[in-house]
Amino acid sequence: MEIPFDITLLIILTVISGIAAQVLAAYLKVPAIVFLLLFGILVGKDVLGVVHPNLLGNGLEVVVSLFVALILFEGGLNLELRELGKVSGSIRNLVTIGTLVTLIGGGMAAHWLGEFPWPIAFLYASLVVVTGPTVVGPLLKQVSVDRQVATLLEGEGVLIDPVGAILAVLVLNIVLNEGADPLGLFRDLVVRLGMGTIIGATGGWILGFTLKRAKFLSEELANLVVLAALWGMFGLAEQVRSESGLMTTVVAGIFVGAAEIPELRLLRRFKGQLTMLAVSVLFILLAADLSLASIVALGWGSVFTVLSLMFLVRPLNVLICTWNSKLNWRQKMFVSWVAPRGIVSASVSSLFAILLTQKGINGGDSIKALVFLTIIMTVFSQGLTARFVAQFLGITSSAATGAVIVGSNPLSRLIGRIFKDRGESVVLIDTDEEACQQAEKEGLQVYKSSAFDTNVLEEAGLESVGTFLAMTKNEEVNLVLAQRAAEEFKPPRVLAIYPKSPQHKSQNGKEKVQQPFALELNIKSWNKYLSDREVKLGETVLKQLGFEFQKTHLKALIGARELMPLLIERQGSLQVLSATENWQPGDRIIYLLHDPKPKLLKRLSGAQQSNLTIEKYPTVEEVPIPSSVLESEL
């Protein structure tokens, strides 16, 4: 059968618009949904009129269902169960008690402020109880808040989507069938969630088991097997009990993610790319079908409805659900602010508008318009301000301090002592008994264990510190440890002394693991210098006047292997210096200077060696540059 050209053009323009919005958002570093909404409205019927989703007919509902299933599966796949356990109580409360608070508060606001009839008001509230991974996930990638807050928001977004979708269907049934038994509706909710959980858990376990055993599957084929199995489980759940498919996809994703599948990272990457495409297509299609006139017709009462949802209902929700949690008030305020609505609210409201119109019930288009007004207001206000709010509250992950250092050697212990002197937490990990004892003698906290043990890293507090540094004798081990730490714990700064040309770039091309100190580094030599006391510990502040000369001076000494930069202090924050750090005026550089004279004097005097004492730092400007370096480097 020949496909009409109009539909072909519709799909082409939708994909191009969605990807263009994603590219522009990545360039400007704002949540992608902001531009997806703008581009969708721009190409829609009220502006340019080049994308008409109604051409798909019933196919639009199919596309929405399958893509939402994919999005929720990817959300479940990326949930970190270890991190989730630390805020499980708060997430449970947000998904249960929080859903009820939003349903009641949102319904009251829509009735009293938006002047909607009670049934329609509560139908609207049921549609906006969800937040969603499609908006929360990208937003958190741009903002980078601390792990507890990020895990709480991600977990809420993934788990509340199926609950909210099923709740909305039940409220719709009440609207369509007045006088329905409330107890029966609650029982129906439990049955659908339970059925979805059973099918998802069983299917997810079987899929995970199969992927671990089926060695003959190539990476590409395994990814497609997962996609086929996902949609197969979704279809089965919908046949067994309608509206249970979304819960199935979330639970299946959680089970597959916990199955320890080889190359799980590659599977997550593939599903992440598909999800980005799905989000792009869905938001363009749904926004293009939106009538701007219907939003304007809502009036100021609906604007106040959304504002009350943002500034009254959500903070009350978070306050109740996190009352006994370990979150501080800053973290709670950020969680209260960040609750943008996403694709589930948009897609379900679009379908409900059609159903209500078919049943001859007024209010379908108004509900869709109010839901999209909620999405627009929450996405624009919260998405564009989340970074500034996080910085103001001081909960960005980059603000995290302290360090976990793998390898107890003279250099790592020196860095540990400097951190400790600053009042920051520092933990060393090593398998060598003698090296651990030496660290304890110097007053450092140390674990005698392998850093490959996740429990040890967790006990060392890696989830809350700012820096992970691997500097054992084995460079290959350092790289593997750093990559695992970056993927599993996501500390803001991950550094390792690794081989010169490893494959350590992340998906977006930026380095996940950075080389510390200097590119050309012989750690064995510098550890020997420290043991023999052939070094001086110094500092210098890079000044605005003469900055280029100072920087060139330092780089020349580094190139001559006479100076190794260790730490950088910028705006009051002390960090391990990466080899590719872009130095700025005002930076305070702490370094080691190779100085063999003390060793010669000690030999002449017969004095015994002792631990390096951190003296008052000399200024680097007093250190002359060798003439050979001067000629070659300057």
LUMDOTI-587192 format. One line per 2 residues: number of its first residue (from 0); their letters; for each residue x, y, z of C-alpha. Coordinates in steps of 0.001 Angstrom, whole numbers, padded with zeros to 6 digits, always signed. Layout:
NUM	A	X:Y:Z | ...
This chain:
0	ME	+000000:+000000:+000000 | +001321:+003404:-000954
2	IP	+001916:+005741:+001992 | +000557:+009267:+001423
4	FD	+003272:+011834:+000891 | +001673:+014076:+003531
6	IT	+002419:+011499:+006231 | +005957:+011032:+004933
8	LL	+006536:+014781:+005073 | +004943:+014909:+008529
10	II	+007394:+012336:+009882 | +010380:+013992:+008202
12	LT	+009550:+017469:+009510 | +008812:+016103:+012987
14	VI	+012156:+014330:+013282 | +014100:+017291:+011853
16	SG	+012369:+019733:+014211 | +012931:+017490:+017241
18	IA	+016627:+016911:+016572 | +017179:+020600:+015793
20	AQ	+015620:+021478:+019163 | +017898:+018975:+020902
22	VL	+020989:+020398:+019194 | +020098:+023990:+020064
24	AA	+019371:+023020:+023681 | +022716:+021214:+023961
26	YL	+024535:+024240:+022544 | +022834:+026690:+024921
28	KV	+022934:+024199:+027845 | +019260:+024390:+028728
30	PA	+016741:+021513:+029114 | +015763:+020239:+025690
32	IV	+012032:+020276:+026417 | +012120:+024089:+026351
34	FL	+012984:+024151:+022656 | +010922:+021048:+021862
36	LL	+007820:+022883:+023044 | +008780:+026040:+021155
38	FG	+009601:+024182:+017936 | +006450:+022061:+018222
40	IL	+004250:+025140:+018545 | +006202:+026882:+015764
42	VG	+005646:+024104:+013194 | +002104:+023416:+014451
44	KD	-001260:+024457:+013106 | -001376:+027854:+014825
46	VL	+001938:+029226:+013484 | +003630:+027773:+010380
48	GV	+001107:+024969:+009933 | +003536:+022488:+008358
50	VH	+003052:+019614:+010871 | -000458:+018170:+011249
52	PN	-000490:+015245:+013730 | -004155:+014508:+012938
54	LL	-002938:+012942:+009668 | -001805:+009936:+011708
56	GN	-005340:+009294:+012946 | -005413:+006407:+015428
58	GL	-001738:+005872:+014663 | -000895:+008814:+016923
60	EV	-002167:+006891:+019941 | -000041:+003879:+018946
62	VV	+003086:+006006:+018522 | +002506:+007718:+021874
64	SL	+001947:+004420:+023718 | +005013:+002641:+022338
66	FV	+007333:+005615:+022765 | +006170:+006308:+026335
68	AL	+006811:+002632:+027128 | +010344:+002995:+025759
70	IL	+010952:+006170:+027772 | +009812:+004582:+031052
72	FE	+011859:+001429:+030405 | +014978:+003547:+029911
74	GG	+014156:+005394:+033141 | +013904:+002125:+035073
76	LN	+017087:+000841:+033430 | +019049:+003848:+034700
78	LE	+017763:+003793:+038275 | +020648:+003193:+040692
80	LR	+019219:+000790:+043268 | +022082:+001416:+045699
82	EL	+021444:+005151:+045632 | +017700:+004607:+045590
84	GK	+017869:+002765:+048900 | +019188:+005854:+050656
86	VS	+016093:+007891:+049800 | +013632:+005035:+049371
88	GS	+011378:+006268:+052168 | +011045:+009716:+050610
90	IR	+010422:+008266:+047141 | +007789:+005881:+048514
92	NL	+006058:+008813:+050194 | +006206:+010993:+047068
94	VT	+004724:+008228:+044905 | +001925:+007421:+047393
96	IG	+001164:+010228:+049837 | +002534:+012842:+047450
98	TL	+000236:+011643:+044667 | -002768:+012056:+046960
100	VT	-001628:+015530:+048112 | -001206:+016715:+044508
102	LI	-004528:+015172:+043455 | -006455:+016925:+046229
104	GG	-004524:+020231:+046117 | -004522:+020428:+042323
106	GM	-008222:+019600:+042130 | -009137:+022273:+044659
108	AA	-007005:+024860:+042853 | -008502:+024016:+039452
110	HW	-012040:+024253:+040864 | -011704:+027397:+042971
112	LG	-009221:+029345:+040834 | -009759:+027910:+037352
114	EF	-013527:+027565:+037859 | -013641:+024025:+036497
116	PW	-016416:+021644:+037625 | -015253:+019258:+040362
118	PI	-015000:+016135:+038125 | -013008:+017979:+035442
120	AF	-010860:+019702:+038100 | -009821:+016375:+039628
122	LY	-009243:+014880:+036193 | -006798:+017725:+035535
124	AS	-005110:+017118:+038910 | -004713:+013410:+038148
126	LV	-002910:+014319:+034922 | -000346:+016571:+036627
128	VV	+000610:+014374:+039607 | +003449:+013026:+037442
130	TG	+006784:+014706:+036777 | +008582:+012328:+034444
132	PT	+012141:+011257:+033519 | +011891:+012942:+030114
134	VV	+012159:+016373:+031693 | +013788:+015701:+035055
136	GP	+016654:+013636:+033631 | +017906:+016166:+031061
138	LL	+017431:+018984:+033570 | +019621:+017220:+036156
140	KQ	+022298:+016600:+033541 | +022503:+020338:+033012
142	VS	+022342:+021290:+036699 | +024414:+018490:+038361
144	VD	+023074:+018611:+041904 | +024307:+016332:+044691
146	RQ	+023536:+012637:+044364 | +020844:+012374:+047047
148	VA	+018715:+015092:+045469 | +019309:+013789:+041933
150	TL	+018389:+010225:+042936 | +015232:+011391:+044692
152	LE	+014032:+013426:+041705 | +014957:+010721:+039168
154	GE	+013313:+007975:+041221 | +010145:+010006:+041694
156	GV	+009995:+010836:+037986 | +010306:+007212:+036861
158	LI	+008083:+005528:+039462 | +005263:+008073:+039592
160	DP	+004619:+008036:+035831 | +002796:+004675:+035662
162	VG	+001001:+005372:+038954 | -000170:+008745:+037666
164	AI	-001234:+007348:+034284 | -003335:+004590:+035881
166	LA	-004797:+007053:+038395 | -005787:+009362:+035553
168	VL	-007568:+006497:+033774 | -009505:+005665:+036943
170	VL	-010552:+009296:+037443 | -011601:+009392:+033778
172	NI	-013800:+006334:+034407 | -015449:+008205:+037278
174	VL	-016128:+011170:+034992 | -017526:+008943:+032237
176	NE	-019486:+006707:+034622 | -020988:+008794:+037384
178	GA	-021716:+006896:+040581 | -018844:+004409:+040174
180	DP	-017867:+002480:+043296 | -014782:+004173:+044873
182	LG	-013722:+000917:+046539 | -013940:-000883:+043237
184	LF	-011849:+001798:+041541 | -009164:+001549:+044228
186	RD	-009153:-002226:+043823 | -008781:-001753:+040090
188	LV	-005772:+000549:+040665 | -004059:-002050:+042865
190	VR	-004791:-004856:+040402 | -003349:-002951:+037450
192	LG	-000213:-001945:+039339 | +000204:-005485:+040666
194	MG	-000321:-007094:+037274 | +002154:-004718:+035676
196	TI	+004702:-005426:+038412 | +004376:-009214:+038034
198	IG	+004694:-009196:+034241 | +007539:-006667:+034330
200	AT	+009491:-008496:+037026 | +009093:-011889:+035338
202	GG	+009861:-010609:+031865 | +012743:-008435:+033045
204	WI	+014349:-011326:+034936 | +014016:-013673:+031943
206	LG	+015428:-011037:+029606 | +018373:-010319:+031899
208	FT	+019089:-014040:+032314 | +018919:-014578:+028550
210	LK	+021297:-011720:+027768 | +023865:-013060:+030238
212	RA	+023705:-016590:+028805 | +023314:-015894:+025077
214	KF	+026962:-015294:+024206 | +026225:-015657:+020488
216	LS	+024293:-012375:+020402 | +026249:-009451:+019032
218	EE	+026013:-006072:+020734 | +023744:-004688:+017996
220	LA	+021453:-007733:+017995 | +021245:-007793:+021801
222	NL	+020060:-004183:+021793 | +017309:-005004:+019310
224	VV	+016306:-008094:+021312 | +015788:-005848:+024335
226	LA	+013662:-003435:+022287 | +011499:-006264:+020921
228	AL	+011126:-007834:+024374 | +010203:-004478:+025898
230	WG	+007376:-003837:+023451 | +006336:-007499:+023718
232	MF	+005972:-007214:+027513 | +004101:-003932:+027125
234	GL	+001667:-005469:+024638 | +001137:-008547:+026812
236	AE	+000395:-006454:+029877 | -002081:-004306:+027942
238	QV	-003872:-007436:+026727 | -004049:-008956:+030202
240	RS	-005113:-005720:+031927 | -005434:-002424:+030108
242	ES	-003271:+000465:+031380 | -000910:-001930:+033210
244	GL	+001728:-001754:+030474 | +003491:+001354:+031779
246	MT	+004128:-000235:+035164 | +005426:-003315:+033327
248	TV	+008007:-001320:+031405 | +009338:+000466:+034506
250	VA	+009723:-002763:+036522 | +011263:-004605:+033551
252	GI	+013830:-001825:+033178 | +014740:-002035:+036871
254	FV	+015207:-005837:+036699 | +017309:-005698:+033518
256	GA	+019465:-002935:+035003 | +020079:-005021:+038138
258	AE	+020919:-008201:+036206 | +024648:-007356:+035791
260	IP	+024522:-007861:+032038 | +027870:-007686:+030234
262	EL	+028244:-004344:+028463 | +025200:-002906:+030255
264	RL	+026731:+000496:+029633 | +026353:-000008:+025862
266	LR	+022739:-001090:+026272 | +021999:+002044:+028302
268	RF	+023641:+004157:+025625 | +021512:+002601:+022875
270	KG	+018303:+002982:+024876 | +019280:+006551:+025754
272	QL	+019606:+007412:+022063 | +016238:+005838:+021277
274	TM	+014655:+007699:+024178 | +016038:+011003:+022940
276	LA	+014480:+010323:+019537 | +011177:+009293:+021150
278	VS	+011006:+012406:+023314 | +011840:+014615:+020336
280	VL	+009108:+013109:+018149 | +006422:+013026:+020852
282	FI	+006842:+016590:+022058 | +006868:+017977:+018516
284	LL	+003719:+016046:+017579 | +001780:+016880:+020740
286	AA	+002822:+020542:+020843 | +002045:+020945:+017136
288	DL	-001518:+019781:+017797 | -002006:+022376:+020552
290	SL	-004374:+025284:+020030 | -002876:+028511:+021360
292	AS	-006321:+030089:+021344 | -007554:+027451:+023811
294	IV	-004739:+028374:+026217 | -005506:+032096:+025956
296	AL	-009201:+031367:+026524 | -008442:+029796:+029904
298	GW	-007914:+033213:+031474 | -005958:+034306:+034515
300	GS	-007706:+031839:+036799 | -005858:+028962:+035140
302	VF	-002533:+030793:+035481 | -003181:+031125:+039203
304	TV	-004097:+027425:+039284 | -000665:+026491:+037943
306	LS	+001086:+028960:+040272 | -000675:+027461:+043268
308	LM	+000398:+024017:+042085 | +004022:+025220:+041928
310	FL	+004252:+027382:+045052 | +001722:+025812:+047430
312	VR	+000901:+022214:+046541 | +004390:+021038:+045580
314	PL	+006199:+022513:+048642 | +003499:+021077:+050933
316	NV	+003858:+017736:+049180 | +007649:+017654:+049659
318	LI	+007422:+018889:+053256 | +005068:+016049:+054208
320	CT	+006863:+013320:+052253 | +010403:+014185:+053454
322	WN	+009536:+015105:+057048 | +011624:+012319:+058624
324	SK	+014287:+012129:+055911 | +017941:+013085:+056232
326	LN	+017602:+015803:+053604 | +018511:+019278:+054827
328	WR	+016309:+022297:+054216 | +018314:+023380:+051157
330	QK	+017810:+020022:+049485 | +014103:+020043:+050317
332	MF	+013709:+023531:+048845 | +015308:+022443:+045580
334	VS	+013102:+019329:+045367 | +010089:+021584:+046047
336	WV	+011056:+023854:+043165 | +011860:+021183:+040565
338	AP	+008729:+019360:+039410 | +008339:+020011:+035672
340	RG	+005575:+018080:+033934 | +006478:+016026:+030897
342	IV	+005467:+013651:+028160 | +003061:+011450:+030143
344	SA	+000942:+014444:+031155 | +000974:+015747:+027574
346	SV	+000196:+012432:+025886 | -002510:+011237:+028282
348	SS	-004259:+014634:+028284 | -004277:+014611:+024469
350	LF	-005909:+011174:+024429 | -008411:+012160:+027135
352	AI	-009434:+015257:+025169 | -010363:+013028:+022229
354	LL	-012287:+010564:+024429 | -014260:+013259:+026239
356	TQ	-015174:+014927:+022949 | -016345:+011586:+021517
358	KG	-018516:+011023:+024605 | -020058:+014461:+024230
360	IN	-018604:+015778:+027516 | -017437:+019387:+027574
362	GG	-014038:+020261:+028975 | -011727:+017939:+027017
364	DS	-009968:+020685:+025061 | -009830:+022905:+028153
366	IK	-008145:+020171:+030189 | -005585:+019597:+027437
368	AL	-004925:+023334:+027242 | -004543:+023620:+031033
370	VF	-002177:+020627:+031148 | -000022:+022170:+028416
372	LT	-000097:+025508:+030227 | +001184:+023633:+033291
374	II	+003930:+022008:+031230 | +004944:+025313:+029656
376	MT	+005012:+027255:+032933 | +006852:+024565:+034947
378	VF	+009345:+023692:+032222 | +010263:+027282:+031382
380	SQ	+010410:+028613:+034954 | +012061:+025611:+036589
382	GL	+014134:+024424:+033667 | +015728:+027817:+033078
384	TA	+016304:+028657:+036755 | +017216:+025283:+038290
386	RF	+020965:+025849:+037897 | +020843:+029232:+039613
388	VA	+018619:+027909:+042406 | +021009:+024988:+043009
390	QF	+023991:+027319:+043101 | +022189:+029731:+045442
392	LG	+021281:+026878:+047788 | +024809:+025403:+047555
394	IT	+023759:+021880:+046562 | +025556:+021521:+043227
396	SS	+027758:+018442:+042995 | +030727:+020623:+042003
398	AA	+030555:+022183:+045458 | +031252:+018810:+047093
400	TG	+034553:+018639:+048991 | +036847:+015920:+050257
402	AV	+038566:+013090:+048426 | +038859:+009320:+048182
404	IV	+042382:+008356:+047079 | +043326:+004863:+045939
406	GS	+046949:+004045:+046653 | +048920:+004905:+049765
408	NP	+052272:+006274:+048638 | +054292:+009336:+049663
410	LS	+052598:+011579:+047100 | +049022:+010485:+047874
412	RL	+049645:+010803:+051603 | +050989:+014337:+051130
414	IG	+047856:+015315:+049209 | +045758:+013671:+051908
416	RI	+047491:+015671:+054642 | +046905:+018949:+052787
418	FK	+043202:+018152:+052406 | +042993:+017176:+056062
420	DR	+044717:+020398:+057149 | +041969:+022256:+055309
422	GE	+039353:+020426:+057393 | +038133:+018327:+054462
424	SV	+037424:+014611:+054660 | +039972:+012364:+052985
426	VL	+040151:+008563:+052833 | +042934:+006387:+051412
428	ID	+042460:+002830:+050128 | +045288:+000337:+049638
430	TD	+045844:-003411:+049830 | +049398:-003150:+051208
432	EE	+049616:-003521:+054996 | +052794:-001468:+055391
434	AC	+051492:+001388:+053214 | +048277:+001491:+055254
436	QQ	+050220:+001610:+058534 | +052293:+004513:+057241
438	AE	+049101:+006413:+056346 | +047741:+005816:+059848
440	KE	+050975:+007123:+061365 | +050472:+010337:+059433
442	GL	+046966:+010663:+060886 | +045034:+009700:+057744
444	QV	+041965:+007485:+057548 | +042761:+004403:+055499
446	YK	+041018:+001197:+054404 | +043098:-001919:+053836
448	SS	+041069:-003384:+051000 | +040616:-003489:+047251
450	AF	+039025:-000461:+045641 | +037206:-002842:+043289
452	DT	+034920:-003641:+046226 | +031909:-001355:+045794
454	NV	+031025:-001695:+049470 | +034414:-000294:+050458
456	LE	+033990:+002705:+048160 | +030524:+003272:+049578
458	EA	+031819:+002997:+053149 | +034606:+005435:+052290
460	GL	+031888:+007942:+051372 | +032569:+008231:+047643
462	ES	+028928:+009128:+046943 | +029290:+012419:+048820
464	VG	+032890:+013565:+048194 | +034065:+015873:+045447
466	TF	+037139:+014008:+044160 | +038129:+010433:+043315
468	LA	+041857:+009979:+042636 | +043435:+006663:+041568
470	MT	+047248:+006647:+041762 | +048453:+003105:+042388
472	KN	+051550:+001669:+040712 | +049414:-000052:+038073
474	EE	+048195:+002532:+035541 | +045744:+000146:+033849
476	VN	+044124:-000589:+037209 | +043910:+003142:+037915
478	LV	+041969:+003732:+034713 | +039517:+000879:+035314
480	LA	+038901:+002007:+038894 | +038314:+005588:+037808
482	QR	+035905:+004587:+035031 | +033895:+002432:+037439
484	AA	+033789:+005214:+040006 | +032622:+007704:+037358
486	EE	+029823:+005449:+036145 | +028586:+004048:+039476
488	FK	+029120:+006917:+041943 | +029380:+009950:+039628
490	PP	+031656:+012154:+041752 | +032188:+015638:+040256
492	RV	+035914:+015108:+039692 | +037465:+011773:+038674
494	LA	+041226:+011621:+038140 | +043675:+008784:+037564
496	IY	+047268:+008239:+036536 | +046629:+006164:+033431
498	PK	+048389:+005043:+030219 | +049039:+007738:+027688
500	SP	+046374:+006901:+025050 | +043471:+005051:+026653
502	QH	+039923:+004876:+025350 | +038409:+006882:+028173
504	KS	+036103:+009350:+026514 | +032457:+009493:+027424
506	QN	+029529:+009387:+025041 | +029464:+013120:+024419
508	GK	+033213:+013277:+023809 | +034194:+014921:+027070
510	EK	+036709:+013199:+029270 | +035204:+011297:+032172
512	VQ	+038602:+010487:+033660 | +041227:+013206:+033804
514	QP	+044981:+012940:+034189 | +046117:+014650:+037407
516	FA	+049042:+017028:+037878 | +050847:+016955:+034517
518	LE	+050642:+015070:+031220 | +054252:+013879:+031365
520	LN	+054392:+012448:+034880 | +056688:+009849:+036398
522	IK	+054987:+009137:+039707 | +057673:+006647:+040706
524	SW	+060365:+009332:+040513 | +058384:+011891:+042501
526	NK	+057557:+009339:+045192 | +061275:+008635:+045463
528	YL	+062035:+012358:+045683 | +059535:+012619:+048529
530	SD	+060963:+009605:+050354 | +064485:+011034:+050012
532	RE	+063294:+014545:+050952 | +064539:+015985:+047673
534	VK	+061554:+018308:+047294 | +060150:+021576:+048508
536	LG	+056437:+022201:+048851 | +055530:+025618:+047458
538	ET	+052683:+027788:+046329 | +052098:+030736:+044060
540	VL	+049121:+032929:+043276 | +048599:+033761:+039606
542	KQ	+048141:+037515:+039409 | +046286:+039498:+036797
544	LG	+049351:+041619:+036119 | +051994:+039416:+034531
546	FE	+049668:+036397:+034332 | +050994:+035106:+031003
548	FQ	+054617:+035350:+032199 | +053819:+033501:+035436
550	KT	+051964:+030765:+033576 | +054748:+030364:+031027
552	HL	+057305:+030248:+033840 | +055432:+027461:+035589
554	KA	+054850:+025470:+032395 | +058549:+025669:+031594
556	LI	+059488:+024213:+034993 | +056897:+021479:+034543
558	GA	+058346:+020679:+031122 | +061816:+020470:+032658
560	RE	+060498:+017839:+035147 | +061573:+020120:+038004
562	LM	+058113:+021133:+039196 | +054895:+019181:+039594
564	PL	+051633:+021080:+040295 | +049452:+019251:+042831
566	LI	+046454:+021323:+043847 | +044592:+024403:+042755
568	ER	+042564:+026707:+044970 | +039922:+028732:+043162
570	QG	+037210:+030794:+044845 | +037937:+029106:+048149
572	SL	+037659:+025561:+046769 | +040734:+023292:+046908
574	QV	+040932:+020644:+044175 | +043408:+018189:+042736
576	LS	+044838:+019882:+039653 | +044110:+018162:+036354
578	AT	+046767:+018155:+033655 | +044470:+019990:+031243
580	EN	+043194:+022608:+033699 | +042774:+026073:+032202
582	WQ	+044582:+028319:+034707 | +043087:+031713:+035514
584	PG	+044264:+034863:+037274 | +043650:+034525:+040997
586	DR	+044306:+030775:+041074 | +046507:+029543:+043900
588	II	+048757:+026712:+042717 | +050334:+024333:+045255
590	YL	+053269:+022422:+043817 | +056268:+020200:+044487
592	LH	+059701:+021440:+043431 | +062524:+018984:+042903
594	DP	+065406:+020128:+045117 | +068260:+017586:+045555
596	KP	+070354:+019876:+047822 | +068714:+018873:+051120
598	KL	+069647:+015245:+050508 | +073314:+016170:+049874
600	LK	+073449:+018301:+053035 | +071949:+015479:+055089
602	RL	+074496:+013008:+053790 | +077315:+015373:+054659
604	SG	+075943:+015926:+058161 | +074937:+012300:+058719
606	AQ	+071382:+013321:+059703 | +068568:+010766:+059645
608	QS	+065692:+011172:+057187 | +062235:+011932:+058494
610	NL	+058789:+012682:+057135 | +058378:+015725:+054940
612	TI	+057321:+018754:+056937 | +055017:+021198:+055217
614	EK	+056893:+024437:+055628 | +055867:+027954:+054730
616	YP	+055551:+027795:+050958 | +058286:+029611:+049046
618	TV	+057332:+031587:+045982 | +057894:+029956:+042607
620	EE	+059211:+033170:+041115 | +062439:+032577:+043047
622	VP	+063062:+029347:+041132 | +065204:+029912:+038031
624	IP	+064313:+028309:+034724 | +067115:+026161:+033243
626	SS	+068629:+027760:+030163 | +067938:+024662:+028052
628	VL	+064239:+024898:+028888 | +064294:+028656:+028389
630	ES	+065587:+028197:+024862 | +063248:+025333:+023919
632	EL	+060048:+026323:+025721 | +060053:+030116:+025589
